[in-house]
């Protein structure tokens, strides 16, 4: 990741995605609201312990706000307020998140136009907040704007290849390789953490999977001698599948009439 991210030169979709992932990593229970006519001007929604909500509105604006951009922000705030009124929900906080710190004029405009008219707290999270997240989570920017996505894909292939080693009885080197790959993957993938397990063919309970929160993917690979490797992907935050859906592949074989006769 560069010393300072050039937000003004990044496309709007990429900037808003990166910042939204930062927010979700900071608030793992946040839900991504899919854009639609009825989204209520809400990008991310987080339910609080008291059954009220925090709303995060992410904007790409990285240079001094124009009148049109102020209008967009105001429209998002008004839509969110209307949405909550119609659904009889209670909003505790509304956050405007963008890679831009406010000028004194922006602060005055935000206070007079939005904060003074709100029954809930309204906050401007600007460049200082975004850069703090970028520094704490460099893998997010690298994934979307550098070679992070390719590095994740290559390390996943390496992990799967190592797991297919024919003989798992002498597992010291294999275990070391698997755990190194899983640890590195967990570091560079902004969306998922990875774990691996080795299972003996004599372990009859080794295939029992608990319904763990945020467990998104499990794969078992068994060798010819009955020893197995389990690879799991755990979402680092609830909305991870919305930003980076896990993909897998399978092979389908057509069943012939002769095959059907052989099926008990």
TORKOL-4160 file (C-alpha; in steps of 0.2 Angstrom, whole numbers, padded with zeros to 4 digits, m for minus):
264
<pt num="1" X="0000" Y="0000" Z="0000"/>
<pt num="2" X="0007" Y="0017" Z="m0004"/>
<pt num="3" X="0011" Y="0030" Z="0010"/>
<pt num="4" X="m0005" Y="0040" Z="0006"/>
<pt num="5" X="m0019" Y="0033" Z="m0005"/>
<pt num="6" X="m0024" Y="0044" Z="m0019"/>
<pt num="7" X="m0042" Y="0044" Z="m0016"/>
<pt num="8" X="m0046" Y="0058" Z="m0029"/>
<pt num="9" X="m0039" Y="0047" Z="m0043"/>
<pt num="10" X="m0048" Y="0031" Z="m0038"/>
<pt num="11" X="m0064" Y="0027" Z="m0046"/>
<pt num="12" X="m0080" Y="0030" Z="m0036"/>
<pt num="13" X="m0085" Y="0012" Z="m0035"/>
<pt num="14" X="m0068" Y="0006" Z="m0029"/>
<pt num="15" X="m0066" Y="0020" Z="m0017"/>
<pt num="16" X="m0083" Y="0016" Z="m0009"/>
<pt num="17" X="m0080" Y="m0002" Z="m0009"/>
<pt num="18" X="m0063" Y="m0001" Z="0000"/>
<pt num="19" X="m0070" Y="0012" Z="0013"/>
<pt num="20" X="m0086" Y="0001" Z="0016"/>
<pt num="21" X="m0075" Y="m0014" Z="0019"/>
<pt num="22" X="m0065" Y="m0004" Z="0032"/>
<pt num="23" X="m0081" Y="0001" Z="0041"/>
<pt num="24" X="m0087" Y="m0018" Z="0041"/>
<pt num="25" X="m0071" Y="m0023" Z="0048"/>
<pt num="26" X="m0073" Y="m0011" Z="0062"/>
<pt num="27" X="m0091" Y="m0016" Z="0064"/>
<pt num="28" X="m0091" Y="m0035" Z="0060"/>
<pt num="29" X="m0110" Y="m0036" Z="0062"/>
<pt num="30" X="m0114" Y="m0022" Z="0050"/>
<pt num="31" X="m0126" Y="m0027" Z="0035"/>
<pt num="32" X="m0123" Y="m0021" Z="0017"/>
<pt num="33" X="m0139" Y="m0014" Z="0010"/>
<pt num="34" X="m0140" Y="m0018" Z="m0008"/>
<pt num="35" X="m0143" Y="m0003" Z="m0019"/>
<pt num="36" X="m0161" Y="m0001" Z="m0024"/>
<pt num="37" X="m0175" Y="0012" Z="m0025"/>
<pt num="38" X="m0181" Y="0007" Z="m0008"/>
<pt num="39" X="m0164" Y="0006" Z="0001"/>
<pt num="40" X="m0168" Y="0022" Z="0011"/>
<pt num="41" X="m0151" Y="0030" Z="0007"/>
<pt num="42" X="m0142" Y="0017" Z="0018"/>
<pt num="43" X="m0126" Y="0009" Z="0013"/>
<pt num="44" X="m0122" Y="m0001" Z="0029"/>
<pt num="45" X="m0133" Y="m0004" Z="0043"/>
<pt num="46" X="m0128" Y="m0010" Z="0061"/>
<pt num="47" X="m0140" Y="m0015" Z="0074"/>
<pt num="48" X="m0136" Y="m0010" Z="0092"/>
<pt num="49" X="m0138" Y="m0020" Z="0108"/>
<pt num="50" X="m0153" Y="m0009" Z="0112"/>
<pt num="51" X="m0162" Y="m0013" Z="0096"/>
<pt num="52" X="m0158" Y="0004" Z="0089"/>
<pt num="53" X="m0147" Y="0006" Z="0073"/>
<pt num="54" X="m0132" Y="0015" Z="0067"/>
<pt num="55" X="m0132" Y="0020" Z="0048"/>
<pt num="56" X="m0116" Y="0022" Z="0038"/>
<pt num="57" X="m0117" Y="0032" Z="0022"/>
<pt num="58" X="m0101" Y="0030" Z="0011"/>
<pt num="59" X="m0097" Y="0043" Z="m0002"/>
<pt num="60" X="m0082" Y="0044" Z="m0014"/>
<pt num="61" X="m0080" Y="0063" Z="m0013"/>
<pt num="62" X="m0061" Y="0067" Z="m0010"/>
<pt num="63" X="m0060" Y="0085" Z="m0015"/>
<pt num="64" X="m0069" Y="0100" Z="m0008"/>
<pt num="65" X="m0088" Y="0097" Z="m0009"/>
<pt num="66" X="m0097" Y="0105" Z="m0023"/>
<pt num="67" X="m0116" Y="0111" Z="m0021"/>
<pt num="68" X="m0121" Y="0095" Z="m0031"/>
<pt num="69" X="m0111" Y="0084" Z="m0019"/>
<pt num="70" X="m0119" Y="0092" Z="m0004"/>
<pt num="71" X="m0136" Y="0089" Z="m0011"/>
<pt num="72" X="m0132" Y="0071" Z="m0013"/>
<pt num="73" X="m0127" Y="0070" Z="0005"/>
<pt num="74" X="m0142" Y="0079" Z="0011"/>
<pt num="75" X="m0153" Y="0067" Z="0000"/>
<pt num="76" X="m0145" Y="0052" Z="0008"/>
<pt num="77" X="m0149" Y="0059" Z="0025"/>
<pt num="78" X="m0167" Y="0063" Z="0021"/>
<pt num="79" X="m0170" Y="0046" Z="0013"/>
<pt num="80" X="m0163" Y="0037" Z="0028"/>
<pt num="81" X="m0173" Y="0047" Z="0040"/>
<pt num="82" X="m0189" Y="0044" Z="0030"/>
<pt num="83" X="m0185" Y="0025" Z="0029"/>
<pt num="84" X="m0183" Y="0024" Z="0048"/>
<pt num="85" X="m0199" Y="0034" Z="0051"/>
<pt num="86" X="m0209" Y="0023" Z="0039"/>
<pt num="87" X="m0203" Y="0007" Z="0047"/>
<pt num="88" X="m0204" Y="0013" Z="0065"/>
<pt num="89" X="m0186" Y="0010" Z="0068"/>
<pt num="90" X="m0175" Y="0020" Z="0079"/>
<pt num="91" X="m0158" Y="0027" Z="0073"/>
<pt num="92" X="m0145" Y="0031" Z="0086"/>
<pt num="93" X="m0131" Y="0037" Z="0074"/>
<pt num="94" X="m0130" Y="0042" Z="0056"/>
<pt num="95" X="m0112" Y="0042" Z="0049"/>
<pt num="96" X="m0106" Y="0051" Z="0034"/>
<pt num="97" X="m0090" Y="0042" Z="0028"/>
<pt num="98" X="m0079" Y="0049" Z="0015"/>
<pt num="99" X="m0060" Y="0052" Z="0011"/>
<pt num="100" X="m0062" Y="0071" Z="0015"/>
<pt num="101" X="m0060" Y="0081" Z="0031"/>
<pt num="102" X="m0072" Y="0095" Z="0033"/>
<pt num="103" X="m0067" Y="0113" Z="0031"/>
<pt num="104" X="m0074" Y="0126" Z="0043"/>
<pt num="105" X="m0087" Y="0130" Z="0030"/>
<pt num="106" X="m0091" Y="0111" Z="0028"/>
<pt num="107" X="m0093" Y="0110" Z="0047"/>
<pt num="108" X="m0105" Y="0124" Z="0048"/>
<pt num="109" X="m0115" Y="0117" Z="0033"/>
<pt num="110" X="m0116" Y="0100" Z="0041"/>
<pt num="111" X="m0121" Y="0107" Z="0058"/>
<pt num="112" X="m0135" Y="0119" Z="0051"/>
<pt num="113" X="m0142" Y="0108" Z="0037"/>
<pt num="114" X="m0141" Y="0090" Z="0045"/>
<pt num="115" X="m0136" Y="0090" Z="0063"/>
<pt num="116" X="m0148" Y="0103" Z="0069"/>
<pt num="117" X="m0163" Y="0094" Z="0060"/>
<pt num="118" X="m0159" Y="0077" Z="0067"/>
<pt num="119" X="m0167" Y="0068" Z="0081"/>
<pt num="120" X="m0152" Y="0056" Z="0081"/>
<pt num="121" X="m0133" Y="0060" Z="0082"/>
<pt num="122" X="m0124" Y="0064" Z="0065"/>
<pt num="123" X="m0106" Y="0062" Z="0062"/>
<pt num="124" X="m0093" Y="0066" Z="0048"/>
<pt num="125" X="m0080" Y="0053" Z="0047"/>
<pt num="126" X="m0067" Y="0060" Z="0035"/>
<pt num="127" X="m0050" Y="0057" Z="0028"/>
<pt num="128" X="m0041" Y="0056" Z="0045"/>
<pt num="129" X="m0053" Y="0041" Z="0050"/>
<pt num="130" X="m0051" Y="0033" Z="0033"/>
<pt num="131" X="m0032" Y="0034" Z="0033"/>
<pt num="132" X="m0031" Y="0027" Z="0050"/>
<pt num="133" X="m0041" Y="0012" Z="0044"/>
<pt num="134" X="m0030" Y="0011" Z="0029"/>
<pt num="135" X="m0015" Y="0010" Z="0040"/>
<pt num="136" X="m0022" Y="m0003" Z="0051"/>
<pt num="137" X="m0029" Y="m0014" Z="0037"/>
<pt num="138" X="m0017" Y="m0012" Z="0022"/>
<pt num="139" X="m0023" Y="m0029" Z="0015"/>
<pt num="140" X="m0039" Y="m0021" Z="0010"/>
<pt num="141" X="m0032" Y="m0008" Z="m0002"/>
<pt num="142" X="m0019" Y="m0021" Z="m0008"/>
<pt num="143" X="m0033" Y="m0033" Z="m0012"/>
<pt num="144" X="m0043" Y="m0021" Z="m0023"/>
<pt num="145" X="m0029" Y="m0009" Z="m0030"/>
<pt num="146" X="m0013" Y="m0019" Z="m0030"/>
<pt num="147" X="m0009" Y="m0038" Z="m0032"/>
<pt num="148" X="m0018" Y="m0043" Z="m0016"/>
<pt num="149" X="m0032" Y="m0053" Z="m0025"/>
<pt num="150" X="m0020" Y="m0062" Z="m0036"/>
<pt num="151" X="m0009" Y="m0066" Z="m0020"/>
<pt num="152" X="m0024" Y="m0073" Z="m0011"/>
<pt num="153" X="m0029" Y="m0084" Z="m0026"/>
<pt num="154" X="m0011" Y="m0091" Z="m0028"/>
<pt num="155" X="m0010" Y="m0095" Z="m0010"/>
<pt num="156" X="m0027" Y="m0104" Z="m0010"/>
<pt num="157" X="m0020" Y="m0115" Z="m0024"/>
<pt num="158" X="m0005" Y="m0118" Z="m0015"/>
<pt num="159" X="m0015" Y="m0123" Z="0001"/>
<pt num="160" X="m0026" Y="m0135" Z="m0009"/>
<pt num="161" X="m0011" Y="m0143" Z="m0018"/>
<pt num="162" X="m0002" Y="m0146" Z="m0002"/>
<pt num="163" X="m0018" Y="m0154" Z="0006"/>
<pt num="164" X="m0018" Y="m0167" Z="m0008"/>
<pt num="165" X="m0001" Y="m0174" Z="m0003"/>
<pt num="166" X="m0003" Y="m0193" Z="m0005"/>
<pt num="167" X="0004" Y="m0199" Z="0012"/>
<pt num="168" X="m0003" Y="m0189" Z="0028"/>
<pt num="169" X="0004" Y="m0201" Z="0041"/>
<pt num="170" X="0021" Y="m0192" Z="0041"/>
<pt num="171" X="0012" Y="m0176" Z="0044"/>
<pt num="172" X="0025" Y="m0164" Z="0052"/>
<pt num="173" X="0031" Y="m0156" Z="0035"/>
<pt num="174" X="0013" Y="m0156" Z="0028"/>
<pt num="175" X="0006" Y="m0148" Z="0044"/>
<pt num="176" X="0019" Y="m0134" Z="0044"/>
<pt num="177" X="0016" Y="m0130" Z="0026"/>
<pt num="178" X="m0003" Y="m0130" Z="0028"/>
<pt num="179" X="m0003" Y="m0119" Z="0043"/>
<pt num="180" X="0010" Y="m0107" Z="0035"/>
<pt num="181" X="m0002" Y="m0105" Z="0020"/>
<pt num="182" X="m0017" Y="m0103" Z="0031"/>
<pt num="183" X="m0009" Y="m0090" Z="0042"/>
<pt num="184" X="m0003" Y="m0080" Z="0027"/>
<pt num="185" X="m0020" Y="m0081" Z="0018"/>
<pt num="186" X="m0028" Y="m0075" Z="0034"/>
<pt num="187" X="m0016" Y="m0060" Z="0034"/>
<pt num="188" X="m0018" Y="m0055" Z="0016"/>
<pt num="189" X="m0037" Y="m0059" Z="0013"/>
<pt num="190" X="m0047" Y="m0044" Z="0020"/>
<pt num="191" X="m0063" Y="m0054" Z="0020"/>
<pt num="192" X="m0059" Y="m0072" Z="0026"/>
<pt num="193" X="m0048" Y="m0081" Z="0039"/>
<pt num="194" X="m0043" Y="m0099" Z="0035"/>
<pt num="195" X="m0040" Y="m0114" Z="0046"/>
<pt num="196" X="m0034" Y="m0132" Z="0042"/>
<pt num="197" X="m0036" Y="m0148" Z="0051"/>
<pt num="198" X="m0028" Y="m0165" Z="0049"/>
<pt num="199" X="m0040" Y="m0180" Z="0052"/>
<pt num="200" X="m0034" Y="m0198" Z="0055"/>
<pt num="201" X="m0044" Y="m0212" Z="0046"/>
<pt num="202" X="m0047" Y="m0219" Z="0064"/>
<pt num="203" X="m0055" Y="m0203" Z="0070"/>
<pt num="204" X="m0073" Y="m0207" Z="0067"/>
<pt num="205" X="m0079" Y="m0190" Z="0074"/>
<pt num="206" X="m0067" Y="m0180" Z="0064"/>
<pt num="207" X="m0080" Y="m0175" Z="0051"/>
<pt num="208" X="m0092" Y="m0168" Z="0063"/>
<pt num="209" X="m0094" Y="m0150" Z="0059"/>
<pt num="210" X="m0100" Y="m0137" Z="0071"/>
<pt num="211" X="m0112" Y="m0123" Z="0065"/>
<pt num="212" X="m0099" Y="m0110" Z="0069"/>
<pt num="213" X="m0104" Y="m0092" Z="0066"/>
<pt num="214" X="m0097" Y="m0085" Z="0050"/>
<pt num="215" X="m0091" Y="m0102" Z="0044"/>
<pt num="216" X="m0093" Y="m0099" Z="0025"/>
<pt num="217" X="m0084" Y="m0114" Z="0017"/>
<pt num="218" X="m0077" Y="m0131" Z="0022"/>
<pt num="219" X="m0069" Y="m0144" Z="0011"/>
<pt num="220" X="m0063" Y="m0161" Z="0015"/>
<pt num="221" X="m0049" Y="m0170" Z="0004"/>
<pt num="222" X="m0046" Y="m0188" Z="0008"/>
<pt num="223" X="m0032" Y="m0198" Z="0001"/>
<pt num="224" X="m0032" Y="m0216" Z="m0004"/>
<pt num="225" X="m0027" Y="m0222" Z="0013"/>
<pt num="226" X="m0041" Y="m0213" Z="0022"/>
<pt num="227" X="m0032" Y="m0199" Z="0030"/>
<pt num="228" X="m0040" Y="m0182" Z="0027"/>
<pt num="229" X="m0037" Y="m0163" Z="0027"/>
<pt num="230" X="m0051" Y="m0151" Z="0031"/>
<pt num="231" X="m0049" Y="m0133" Z="0025"/>
<pt num="232" X="m0061" Y="m0120" Z="0031"/>
<pt num="233" X="m0065" Y="m0101" Z="0027"/>
<pt num="234" X="m0072" Y="m0090" Z="0041"/>
<pt num="235" X="m0079" Y="m0073" Z="0037"/>
<pt num="236" X="m0070" Y="m0059" Z="0046"/>
<pt num="237" X="m0086" Y="m0049" Z="0046"/>
<pt num="238" X="m0104" Y="m0053" Z="0042"/>
<pt num="239" X="m0106" Y="m0044" Z="0025"/>
<pt num="240" X="m0090" Y="m0053" Z="0018"/>
<pt num="241" X="m0100" Y="m0063" Z="0006"/>
<pt num="242" X="m0108" Y="m0048" Z="m0001"/>
<pt num="243" X="m0091" Y="m0040" Z="m0005"/>
<pt num="244" X="m0082" Y="m0056" Z="m0010"/>
<pt num="245" X="m0093" Y="m0071" Z="m0013"/>
<pt num="246" X="m0083" Y="m0088" Z="m0011"/>
<pt num="247" X="m0083" Y="m0098" Z="m0027"/>
<pt num="248" X="m0081" Y="m0116" Z="m0029"/>
<pt num="249" X="m0082" Y="m0128" Z="m0044"/>
<pt num="250" X="m0088" Y="m0146" Z="m0047"/>
<pt num="251" X="m0089" Y="m0159" Z="m0061"/>
<pt num="252" X="m0106" Y="m0166" Z="m0066"/>
<pt num="253" X="m0107" Y="m0183" Z="m0075"/>
<pt num="254" X="m0121" Y="m0188" Z="m0085"/>
<pt num="255" X="m0129" Y="m0205" Z="m0079"/>
<pt num="256" X="m0132" Y="m0218" Z="m0092"/>
<pt num="257" X="m0146" Y="m0231" Z="m0092"/>
<pt num="258" X="m0133" Y="m0244" Z="m0088"/>
<pt num="259" X="m0127" Y="m0233" Z="m0073"/>
<pt num="260" X="m0144" Y="m0232" Z="m0066"/>
<pt num="261" X="m0146" Y="m0251" Z="m0066"/>
<pt num="262" X="m0131" Y="m0253" Z="m0056"/>
<pt num="263" X="m0137" Y="m0240" Z="m0043"/>
<pt num="264" X="m0145" Y="m0249" Z="m0028"/>
